[in-house]
Amino acid sequence: MRDPSKAQTWIQQNVQPYLSNTKITCITVGNEVFNSSATDTQHMTNLLPAMQNVYNALVNLGLAQQVTVTTAHSFNILSNSFPPSSGAFSQNLIQYIQPLLSFHSQTKSPFLINAYPFFAYKDNPDQISLSYVLFQPNQGTIDPNTNLHYDNMLYAQIDAVYAAIKVLGHTDIEVRISETGWPSKGNPDEIGATLENAEIYNSNLLKRIEQKQTTPANPTIPIDIYVFALFNEDMKPGPTSERNYGLYYPDGTPVYNIGLQGYLPEMVIQSKSNTLSIHFFIYIVTCLAFAWELSRF
């Protein structure tokens, strides 16, 4: 995407033909490109020019009002996240993040972050309350700088990102969660990775989204979240948890039921032995899409 002509060709082939029948609202250029420990900075240097070229291609085709351009970041780009009001980006990443924020401000595109309270709990279960990370009743925490009360970690993480962005001079950029979720299974050392906890986390998260809740430090901006993931990725490498974030198994049966409603048109999948007719029932609140039930015939 560093080549403007290739960026435009990509948009013409992969976005423009589908806009009449498909709701495409956002293009993410890369995923978790910024890394505070990276020694090879080529991708980090290339990210913003690539995003600019994709955006300019949309402008040239008259699509920039329909589709925004952004990228998704790891929560690890923050050097500090607690208390939320003291959120700050890693110092060695600021040279890349500062111009990126200017791009978001100019194009009115969201800042995407992948946030997983599960990781914080797994690494420090003796100090972090499970109820706090699962949206269950708990005492919560108080930000000593603002006196704001947080009853769950995800909202604190979102506000920490807002605070980090504000430090760099921007208050006009919306933060959205491009990934969050909880694994239903893990290795013995992945404390908290259970089916019960995964069901509780995603069920309670959905209830809060249905209520159009906001974070304590940003009471006018409803949380906007993509849940990871619809299906377990049974061939993904890494620890056991990496293969068990889905709401459904690869064969289409539910891992657990979190009570969602709605419809998506029938999909027919051809296989060597039979034809699978799969009905996805989906309830969509803002940018959150879930599946309710799969029926196999």
KALINFEN-V332379 format. One line per field, one symbol per residue. ss: DSSP state (H for helix, E for strand, C for the rest). A space follows every 10 residues. Layout:
ss: ???
This chain:
ss: CCCHHHHHHH HHHHCHHHCC CCCCCEEEEE ECCCCCCCCC CHHHHHHHHH HHHHHHHHHH CCCCCCCEEE EEEEHHHEEE CCCHHHCEEC HHHHHHHHHH HHHHHHHCCC EEEECCHHHH HHHCCCCCCH HHHCCCCCCC EECCCCCCEE CCHHHHHHHH HHHHHHHCCC CCCCEEEEEE CCCCCCCCCC CCCCHHHHHH HHHHHHHHHH CCCEECCEEE EECCEEECCC ECCCCCCCCH HHHCCCCECC CCCECCCCCC CCCEEEEEEE CCCCEEEEEE CCCEECCEEC CCCCCCC
